[in-house]
Amino acid sequence: MQSITLRQLRDTRKVKAWLRAGVHIEVRERNEVLGDLVPRTPTPRTEPVEWPDFEARLKAIYGDKVIPAVADLLEDRENSRY
């Protein structure tokens, strides 16, 4: 385990190199431990989730039928005046 003072903490290149190498670092001030810098463990990469084919589902349910919902909504709004 490496030890570093608050003044030495300004040298970020050295600190980043240590953390990338997996070194646990103690941060000290006047020989008193203030805290620890612990390298992050790499998270395992997950495979992307494959989404269902929604377009194929719609075609299986409704076939080639076109549902003009937006056109009907706009027509209803024009006919009803509040």
N, C-alpha and C positions, 0 to 999 in steps of 0.2 A: 504494500500500500504506500503510495506517495503522499507526501505532506507538502502543503503550499501555504504561503502567507497571503494576506489580502493584497499586499503590494505586488506580489508575484502573480496574483490572479489576473492582473492586467495583461500579461503575456498570453493572449488567447490562443496563439498558435501552439504553444507547448501544451496547454490544457486540452485543446481539441485533439492533439496527437495522442495524448495519454488516454483520453476517453475513447477514441477510436480503437486504441490498442486493448481496451478492456480493463484499464487500470482504475482502481478505486482511489479517489483523492480525498484526503482530509484537508479542510480549510481551517487554518489556525491564526490566532492573533495572540502574541506574547505567550506562546506555548499552551494556550487554551484552545481546545477544539471547538470551533463554532458550528461546523457542519460537515457534511460529506457530499461529494459529487460522485454519483454512482453511474457507470455507463448503462445505457438502455440496452436491454436484451433485444435482439432482432425479433420482430414479430413474423411468424410464418405467413407466407403469401397464400391466399386462398384463391381457388379457381373462380372465375367470374360465373355468376349465376345465369343459367340459360333461361330466358323468359319464354313463356308460351307464345305461340304464333296466334295472336288475337285476330288478325285478318283472316286466317284460315278457319278459326272458330266461327267468326261472324258469317263467313261464306257457307260453312257447313250448316249453320242454324237457319239463315235467311236466304241462302242461295244468291242469285243476282238481283234480288229485290232491292230497290233504292228507297230508303225511308227519308223523305224530305222534311225532317223535323224542323230544321232552321227556317225553311221557306214557309211552313205552316205557322210557326211562331210569329214570324214577321207579318204574315197576312192577318193573323188574329190581332196583332197590335195595331195594325192600320185600321181595321174594322171597328175596334172598340176604342172610343175616345173618352178619356176620363176628364 
